[in-house]
């Protein structure tokens, strides 16, 4: 059992970026955007206010759901961000 745990931890360390990106996409896919206050923005959670990336999470949500017009309305780089993330995931899968 200890060998299995060690192998899992080693695999997790080797694929940390891939795990992070997949987890982030899953969280953003299920982000409840109906609520205005729902955000993954650290500045928003701290109560600081708007930051240059505000709306990007909602934009990625709408891009993942193929609602491209809404995605662009929330942030113009949301669709681009999704494409970059998918390309990076593909690179990481083929790299390993």
MODELLER restraints for C-alpha pairs under 7 A, 6 or more apart:
rsr = mdl.restraints
at = mdl.atoms
rsr.add(forms.Gaussian(group=physical.xy_distance, feature=features.Distance(at['CA:18:A'], at['CA:89:A']), mean=6.22, stdev=0.5))
rsr.add(forms.Gaussian(group=physical.xy_distance, feature=features.Distance(at['CA:18:A'], at['CA:92:A']), mean=6.45, stdev=0.5))
rsr.add(forms.Gaussian(group=physical.xy_distance, feature=features.Distance(at['CA:28:A'], at['CA:57:A']), mean=6.52, stdev=0.5))
rsr.add(forms.Gaussian(group=physical.xy_distance, feature=features.Distance(at['CA:28:A'], at['CA:60:A']), mean=6.86, stdev=0.5))
rsr.add(forms.Gaussian(group=physical.xy_distance, feature=features.Distance(at['CA:28:A'], at['CA:61:A']), mean=5.47, stdev=0.5))
rsr.add(forms.Gaussian(group=physical.xy_distance, feature=features.Distance(at['CA:29:A'], at['CA:61:A']), mean=5.28, stdev=0.5))
rsr.add(forms.Gaussian(group=physical.xy_distance, feature=features.Distance(at['CA:29:A'], at['CA:64:A']), mean=6.38, stdev=0.5))
rsr.add(forms.Gaussian(group=physical.xy_distance, feature=features.Distance(at['CA:31:A'], at['CA:61:A']), mean=6.86, stdev=0.5))
rsr.add(forms.Gaussian(group=physical.xy_distance, feature=features.Distance(at['CA:32:A'], at['CA:38:A']), mean=6.62, stdev=0.5))
rsr.add(forms.Gaussian(group=physical.xy_distance, feature=features.Distance(at['CA:33:A'], at['CA:58:A']), mean=6.36, stdev=0.5))
rsr.add(forms.Gaussian(group=physical.xy_distance, feature=features.Distance(at['CA:40:A'], at['CA:57:A']), mean=6.88, stdev=0.5))
rsr.add(forms.Gaussian(group=physical.xy_distance, feature=features.Distance(at['CA:43:A'], at['CA:49:A']), mean=6.24, stdev=0.5))
rsr.add(forms.Gaussian(group=physical.xy_distance, feature=features.Distance(at['CA:43:A'], at['CA:51:A']), mean=6.92, stdev=0.5))
rsr.add(forms.Gaussian(group=physical.xy_distance, feature=features.Distance(at['CA:44:A'], at['CA:50:A']), mean=6.81, stdev=0.5))
rsr.add(forms.Gaussian(group=physical.xy_distance, feature=features.Distance(at['CA:55:A'], at['CA:74:A']), mean=5.10, stdev=0.5))
rsr.add(forms.Gaussian(group=physical.xy_distance, feature=features.Distance(at['CA:55:A'], at['CA:75:A']), mean=5.52, stdev=0.5))
rsr.add(forms.Gaussian(group=physical.xy_distance, feature=features.Distance(at['CA:56:A'], at['CA:74:A']), mean=6.75, stdev=0.5))
rsr.add(forms.Gaussian(group=physical.xy_distance, feature=features.Distance(at['CA:56:A'], at['CA:75:A']), mean=5.42, stdev=0.5))
rsr.add(forms.Gaussian(group=physical.xy_distance, feature=features.Distance(at['CA:56:A'], at['CA:78:A']), mean=5.63, stdev=0.5))
rsr.add(forms.Gaussian(group=physical.xy_distance, feature=features.Distance(at['CA:58:A'], at['CA:74:A']), mean=6.52, stdev=0.5))
rsr.add(forms.Gaussian(group=physical.xy_distance, feature=features.Distance(at['CA:59:A'], at['CA:71:A']), mean=4.11, stdev=0.5))
rsr.add(forms.Gaussian(group=physical.xy_distance, feature=features.Distance(at['CA:59:A'], at['CA:72:A']), mean=6.56, stdev=0.5))
rsr.add(forms.Gaussian(group=physical.xy_distance, feature=features.Distance(at['CA:59:A'], at['CA:74:A']), mean=5.17, stdev=0.5))
rsr.add(forms.Gaussian(group=physical.xy_distance, feature=features.Distance(at['CA:59:A'], at['CA:75:A']), mean=5.58, stdev=0.5))
rsr.add(forms.Gaussian(group=physical.xy_distance, feature=features.Distance(at['CA:59:A'], at['CA:78:A']), mean=4.84, stdev=0.5))
rsr.add(forms.Gaussian(group=physical.xy_distance, feature=features.Distance(at['CA:60:A'], at['CA:71:A']), mean=6.60, stdev=0.5))
rsr.add(forms.Gaussian(group=physical.xy_distance, feature=features.Distance(at['CA:60:A'], at['CA:78:A']), mean=4.92, stdev=0.5))
rsr.add(forms.Gaussian(group=physical.xy_distance, feature=features.Distance(at['CA:60:A'], at['CA:79:A']), mean=6.50, stdev=0.5))
rsr.add(forms.Gaussian(group=physical.xy_distance, feature=features.Distance(at['CA:60:A'], at['CA:82:A']), mean=6.33, stdev=0.5))
rsr.add(forms.Gaussian(group=physical.xy_distance, feature=features.Distance(at['CA:62:A'], at['CA:68:A']), mean=6.47, stdev=0.5))
rsr.add(forms.Gaussian(group=physical.xy_distance, feature=features.Distance(at['CA:62:A'], at['CA:70:A']), mean=6.28, stdev=0.5))
rsr.add(forms.Gaussian(group=physical.xy_distance, feature=features.Distance(at['CA:62:A'], at['CA:71:A']), mean=4.87, stdev=0.5))
rsr.add(forms.Gaussian(group=physical.xy_distance, feature=features.Distance(at['CA:63:A'], at['CA:71:A']), mean=5.43, stdev=0.5))
rsr.add(forms.Gaussian(group=physical.xy_distance, feature=features.Distance(at['CA:63:A'], at['CA:78:A']), mean=6.81, stdev=0.5))
rsr.add(forms.Gaussian(group=physical.xy_distance, feature=features.Distance(at['CA:63:A'], at['CA:79:A']), mean=5.63, stdev=0.5))
rsr.add(forms.Gaussian(group=physical.xy_distance, feature=features.Distance(at['CA:71:A'], at['CA:78:A']), mean=6.29, stdev=0.5))
rsr.add(forms.Gaussian(group=physical.xy_distance, feature=features.Distance(at['CA:71:A'], at['CA:79:A']), mean=6.89, stdev=0.5))
rsr.add(forms.Gaussian(group=physical.xy_distance, feature=features.Distance(at['CA:72:A'], at['CA:78:A']), mean=6.72, stdev=0.5))
